[in-house]
Amino acid sequence: ADGSVDLVVSYLTLIDMEDLGAVYDEVLRVLRPGGRFLLANLSSYATAIPAEDVAAGWLRNGGSAAAPFGCDHYHDERSYWIGWRGIRVRNFHRPFQNYMAPLLERGLRLTHFEEPVPQEGPPEQVDRFRRAPMFVVMEWQKPG
């Protein structure tokens, strides 16, 4: 029902949504005044992968360990298909401003932002995930 929930959580789902405006409108519809929208998503840098690199492997630059994050055409919105372990998913790349501006335009207030990095784990994986922003975590609040 309208204004019926305190919290909406979106975890790695916005990259799969074609109509981001409709998603945000639904979030606003169900949130009560003062409610929170917790959003965790791949960073726009991580999704700005050249098409040839997506085909070679998810978030890899031609499979090269030396440059695993091949960002290109960052400002061009586009979709692409990725697959792993027998699952195929259509992802949408959007510049980061295309995630944030619609939330600001709808009157939500950003209360938390971070680009988390690993603090422990196998050194080669920690190094890989510290080289470029992979994720963003944001908390937004509906006025009221």
C-alpha positions in Angstrom: 0.0 0.0 0.0 1.0 3.6 -0.4 3.4 4.9 2.3 3.4 1.5 4.1 7.0 0.5 4.5 9.9 1.9 6.5 12.7 0.5 4.3 13.2 -0.5 0.7 16.4 -2.4 -0.1 17.9 -2.7 -3.6 20.9 -5.0 -3.7 22.6 -5.4 -7.2 19.2 -5.0 -8.9 19.2 -1.5 -10.5 21.8 -2.6 -13.1 19.1 -5.0 -14.3 16.3 -2.6 -14.5 15.5 -0.9 -17.9 13.1 1.8 -16.6 14.9 3.3 -13.6 12.3 6.1 -13.3 9.5 3.5 -12.8 11.6 1.8 -10.1 12.2 5.0 -8.2 8.5 6.0 -8.5 7.5 2.7 -6.9 10.0 3.1 -4.2 8.6 6.5 -3.4 5.1 5.2 -3.5 5.5 2.5 -0.9 7.9 4.4 1.4 6.3 6.2 4.4 7.5 9.8 5.1 10.9 9.5 6.7 11.4 6.0 5.2 14.7 4.9 3.9 15.9 3.5 0.5 19.1 1.4 0.9 20.8 1.0 -2.5 23.8 -1.2 -3.2 24.8 -1.4 -6.8 27.8 -2.0 -9.1 29.6 1.3 -9.6 29.1 3.0 -13.0 32.8 2.7 -13.5 32.6 -1.1 -13.2 29.7 -1.3 -15.7 31.4 0.9 -18.4 33.0 -2.1 -20.0 33.8 -2.1 -23.7 31.6 -4.7 -25.5 34.6 -6.8 -26.6 35.7 -7.1 -23.0 32.3 -8.2 -21.8 32.4 -11.0 -24.3 35.8 -12.0 -23.1 34.7 -12.2 -19.5 32.8 -10.2 -16.9 34.7 -7.1 -15.8 37.9 -8.2 -17.5 39.9 -6.2 -20.0 40.5 -8.9 -22.6 41.4 -11.3 -19.8 44.5 -9.4 -18.9 45.4 -9.6 -15.2 47.4 -6.3 -15.6 44.3 -4.2 -16.5 41.1 -6.0 -15.3 38.9 -2.9 -15.3 38.4 -1.6 -18.9 36.2 1.5 -18.5 35.2 3.0 -21.9 32.4 5.2 -23.2 31.4 6.0 -19.6 28.7 8.6 -20.5 26.9 6.4 -23.0 23.9 4.5 -21.5 23.7 1.0 -22.9 22.8 -2.5 -22.1 24.7 -5.7 -22.6 24.4 -9.4 -21.7 26.7 -11.2 -19.3 26.8 -14.7 -18.2 28.4 -16.9 -15.6 27.7 -20.4 -14.3 24.9 -20.9 -16.9 23.0 -17.7 -15.9 22.6 -14.9 -18.5 21.6 -11.5 -17.3 21.0 -8.2 -19.2 22.8 -5.4 -17.4 22.4 -1.7 -18.0 25.3 0.7 -17.8 24.4 4.3 -16.7 26.7 7.1 -15.7 26.5 7.6 -12.0 24.6 10.9 -12.4 21.8 8.9 -14.0 21.3 7.0 -10.8 21.5 10.0 -8.4 19.9 12.9 -10.3 16.4 11.2 -10.5 16.5 10.5 -6.8 17.4 14.1 -6.0 14.7 15.3 -8.4 12.1 13.2 -6.6 13.0 14.9 -3.3 15.0 12.2 -1.6 17.9 13.2 0.6 21.2 11.3 0.5 22.1 10.3 4.1 25.0 7.9 3.5 27.4 7.1 0.6 30.4 4.8 0.4 32.5 2.9 -2.1 33.4 -0.1 0.0 36.7 -1.9 -0.4 37.8 -5.2 1.0 39.7 -5.1 4.2 40.9 -8.7 4.3 41.0 -11.8 2.1 43.4 -13.3 -0.4 46.0 -10.5 -1.3 45.5 -10.9 -5.1 41.7 -10.5 -4.7 42.0 -7.6 -2.3 44.4 -5.8 -4.7 42.1 -6.4 -7.7 39.1 -5.0 -5.9 41.0 -2.0 -4.6 42.2 -0.9 -8.1 38.9 0.6 -9.2 35.5 1.3 -7.6 33.4 -1.8 -7.9 30.4 -1.0 -5.7 28.5 1.9 -4.2 26.3 1.9 -1.2 23.8 4.7 -0.6 21.1 5.4 1.9 18.3 7.9 0.8 15.5 9.2 3.0 12.1 10.3 1.9 11.1 13.7 3.3 8.5 13.9 5.9 
